[in-house]
């Protein structure tokens, strides 16, 4: 029985499906060695949240947007991340950039929304920037005699485009070191060819729960029959059944679909893991990629204003880009279904957990052996933050 992850990352192949089928047939799941006791302050301490923001989230490569959201030259998107307004562009040569969306004159925002543009003009004094961040227009320039316009472009953050995402570090002048960050997950993500997917839609909302607690909802199937019982997840996915593999600081979960047991009797059935289970990645620190046979959900969670409040951004891409109204309508239906599962099921329950953390007078929570992905998240964060757990 596969109670522990294999030594080294297990490949995304037929063996992963066999492991999942084994658990499905036994109505069992991969388990951790023991339960884990977690102090409530892990979720609610303000100083710890401040450390998470400054030492982890602002120093680690984050997937800011899917590449497909900026498919053409001069496409741009403005997005707020940890309170920073970011302008993400694709210049006329096809290169992506991530800028702080603040004019170098008085700090107003040159860009808003999303679209296709070659110039971004600050609404305050009309300083104008191009898609490479260069200052290309400055009314009343005689008032700024002696300044070098080339030194007053938008502040660019370190960024890199890889695996269908534009990644950035939210600290100007830092090194991005994306290869070191992804480690053994780098080759794994390459297998999905996300760069060929078609971007469809996204929505963003806030919830009264710790960002770490919100991430944990996507690392176990224990809650499926209780939270998702009547929805698409509850109907199509086996409860409390999963396979788990570590990839450095990241992990992969496989949640078998109800039809995986057909592999025993149907010789024509596919053993491709993506057809037989929901393959979900946690990319440390804040990103969930939830793969289905038709596309991928992109869910990133970040702290918002308090330790027990978070911002959730939920995007979806189709494996085959939509080129007709019929395909777009179908993808609307799919996205509306999966978004309802996140917003109306997970994030209806999770604020109750947030209140329990805020108001609880017990000293710890207990994480089960069957919540192996949750345990891994907690241990990775505890190690990065230098805090002790109650084993």
Residue pairs with C-beta under 8 A, 6 or more apart in sequence:
1 22
1 26
1 28
2 19
2 22
2 23
2 30
2 243
3 30
3 31
3 33
4 30
4 33
5 30
5 244
5 245
5 246
6 245
8 184
9 184
9 185
9 188
9 245
9 246
9 247
9 252
10 16
10 19
10 245
12 188
12 191
12 252
12 273
12 279
13 273
14 271
14 272
14 273
16 243
16 254
16 273
16 277
17 260
17 263
17 271
17 272
17 273
17 276
17 277
18 271
19 30
19 243
19 254
20 241
20 242
20 243
20 254
20 256
20 260
20 273
20 276
20 277
21 256
21 260
21 261
21 263
21 264
21 276
23 29
23 30
23 241
23 242
23 243
23 256
24 238
24 241
24 256
24 260
24 261
25 261
25 264
27 241
28 241
29 221
29 240
29 241
29 242
29 370
30 242
30 243
30 244
30 372
31 369
31 370
31 372
32 369
32 370
32 371
32 372
32 375
33 369
34 369
34 391
35 366
35 367
35 368
35 369
36 366
36 367
36 375
36 378
36 379
36 389
36 390
36 391
37 364
37 365
37 366
37 367
37 389
37 390
37 391
38 364
38 365
38 366
38 367
38 378
38 389
38 390
39 363
39 364
39 389
39 390
40 357
40 360
40 362
40 363
40 364
40 365
41 48
42 48
42 212
42 378
42 381
42 382
42 387
42 389
43 210
43 212
43 213
43 307
43 308
43 357
44 210
44 307
44 308
44 357
44 358
45 307
46 306
46 307
48 307
48 385
48 387
49 303
49 306
49 307
51 385
52 212
52 285
52 303
52 381
52 385
53 82
53 303
55 384
55 385
56 285
56 381
56 384
56 385
57 82
57 170
57 285
57 286
57 302
57 303
58 82
58 169
58 170
58 171
59 169
59 171
59 174
60 169
60 181
60 284
60 285
61 160
61 167
61 168
61 169
61 176
61 177
61 178
61 181
62 81
62 167
62 168
62 169
62 170
62 285
62 286
62 287
62 300
63 165
63 166
63 167
63 283
63 287
63 298
63 300
64 79
64 81
64 86
64 88
64 98
64 159
64 165
64 166
64 167
64 168
65 77
65 79
65 88
65 165
65 166
66 164
66 165
66 166
66 194
66 197
66 199
66 298
66 315
66 317
67 96
67 161
67 164
67 165
67 166
67 194
67 195
68 164
68 195
68 197
68 198
68 199
68 317
68 321
69 75
69 77
69 114
69 199
69 315
70 76
70 77
70 88
70 89
70 90
70 96
70 166
71 90
71 199
72 90
72 116
73 90
73 91
73 92
73 93
73 94
74 89
74 90
74 91
74 92
74 116
74 117
74 118
74 131
75 89
75 90
75 114
75 115
75 116
76 87
76 88
76 89
76 90
76 111
76 114
76 115
76 116
76 117
76 120
76 131
77 87
77 88
77 114
78 85
78 86
78 87
78 88
78 101
78 109
78 111
78 112
78 113
78 114
79 85
79 86
79 88
80 86
81 170
81 302
82 170
82 302
82 303
84 100
84 170
85 100
85 101
85 102
85 109
86 98
86 99
86 100
86 101
86 157
86 168
87 98
87 99
87 100
87 101
87 110
87 111
87 120
87 154
88 96
88 97
88 98
88 99
88 166
89 96
89 97
89 99
89 131
89 132
89 133
90 96
90 97
90 131
91 97
91 130
91 131
91 132
92 118
92 131
96 159
96 161
96 166
97 131
97 132
97 133
97 156
97 159
98 156
98 157
98 159
98 166
98 168
99 133
99 154
99 155
99 156
99 157
100 154
100 155
100 156
100 157
100 172
101 109
101 110
101 111
101 154
102 108
102 109
102 154
102 155
103 109
103 110
103 122
103 124
103 125
103 127
103 129
104 127
104 135
104 152
104 153
104 154
104 155
105 122
105 124
105 125
105 127
105 152
106 122
106 124
106 125
108 122
108 123
108 124
109 122
109 123
110 120
110 121
110 122
110 123
110 127
110 128
110 129
110 154
111 117
111 120
117 131
118 130
118 131
119 128
119 129
119 130
119 136
119 137
120 128
120 129
120 130
121 127
121 128
121 129
121 137
122 128
125 139
125 140
126 137
126 139
127 135
127 137
127 138
127 139
128 135
128 136
128 137
128 138
129 135
129 136
129 153
129 154
130 136
132 153
133 153
133 154
133 155
133 156
134 150
134 153
135 149
135 150
135 152
135 153
135 154
138 144
138 149
155 172
156 172
157 168
157 169
157 170
157 171
157 172
158 168
158 169
158 171
158 172
158 173
158 174
158 175
158 176
159 166
159 167
159 168
159 169
159 176
160 166
160 167
160 168
160 176
160 178
161 167
162 178
163 186
163 189
163 190
163 192
163 194
163 195
164 192
164 193
164 194
164 195
164 196
164 197
164 317
165 194
167 176
167 178
168 176
169 175
169 176
179 186
182 189
182 248
182 250
182 283
183 247
183 248
183 249
183 250
184 247
184 248
185 247
185 248
185 250
185 281
185 283
188 247
188 252
188 281
189 281
192 291
192 296
194 296
194 317
196 321
197 295
197 296
197 317
197 318
197 319
197 321
198 317
198 318
198 320
198 321
198 322
199 315
199 317
200 295
200 315
200 316
200 317
200 318
200 322
200 328
200 331
200 332
200 335
201 315
201 316
201 331
201 332
201 335
202 298
202 313
202 314
202 315
202 316
203 313
203 314
203 339
203 343
204 311
204 312
204 313
204 314
205 311
205 312
205 343
205 347
206 304
206 309
206 310
206 311
206 312
207 214
207 309
207 310
207 312
207 347
207 350
207 351
207 354
208 308
208 309
208 351
208 354
208 355
209 308
209 309
209 310
209 347
209 350
209 351
209 353
209 354
209 357
210 303
210 307
210 308
210 310
210 354
210 357
211 286
211 301
211 302
211 303
211 304
211 310
211 311
212 377
212 378
212 381
213 308
213 350
213 353
213 354
213 357
214 301
214 310
214 312
214 347
214 350
215 282
215 286
215 288
215 301
215 377
216 371
216 373
216 374
216 377
216 378
217 223
217 346
217 350
218 253
218 280
218 282
218 288
218 290
218 299
219 251
219 253
219 280
219 282
219 371
219 373
219 374
219 376
219 377
220 242
220 253
220 370
220 371
220 372
220 373
220 374
221 237
221 238
221 239
221 240
221 241
221 242
221 255
222 239
222 240
222 368
222 370
222 371
223 349
224 233
224 234
224 237
224 238
224 239
224 240
224 255
225 234
225 239
225 240
227 234
227 345
227 346
227 349
228 234
228 237
228 341
228 345
228 346
231 337
231 340
231 341
231 345
232 337
232 338
232 341
233 341
233 345
235 258
236 257
236 258
237 255
237 256
237 257
237 258
237 278
238 255
238 256
238 257
238 258
238 260
240 370
241 255
241 256
242 253
242 254
242 255
242 256
242 372
242 373
243 253
243 254
243 277
244 251
244 252
244 253
244 254
244 372
244 373
244 376
245 251
245 252
246 376
248 284
249 284
249 380
249 384
250 281
250 282
250 283
250 284
251 281
251 282
251 373
251 376
251 377
252 279
252 280
252 281
253 279
253 280
253 281
253 282
253 373
254 273
254 277
254 278
254 279
254 280
255 277
255 278
255 280
256 276
256 277
257 276
257 277
257 278
259 276
260 276
260 277
262 269
263 269
263 271
263 276
270 276
273 279
274 291
274 292
274 293
275 293
278 290
278 291
278 292
279 290
279 291
280 288
280 289
280 290
280 291
281 287
281 288
281 289
281 291
282 288
282 373
282 376
282 377
283 289
284 380
285 381
285 384
286 300
286 301
286 302
287 298
287 299
287 300
288 297
288 298
288 299
288 300
288 301
289 296
289 297
289 298
289 299
290 296
290 297
290 299
290 338
291 297
292 338
293 319
294 318
294 319
294 334
295 316
295 317
295 318
295 319
295 331
295 334
296 316
296 317
296 319
297 314
297 315
297 316
297 338
297 342
298 313
298 314
298 315
298 316
298 317
299 312
299 313
299 314
299 315
299 342
300 312
300 313
301 310
301 311
301 312
301 313
302 310
302 311
303 309
303 310
303 311
304 310
304 311
308 354
308 357
308 358
309 354
312 342
312 347
314 339
314 342
314 343
316 331
316 334
316 335
316 338
316 339
318 327
318 331
318 334
320 327
322 328
322 330
322 331
364 390
367 374
367 375
367 378
378 389
379 389
382 388
382 389
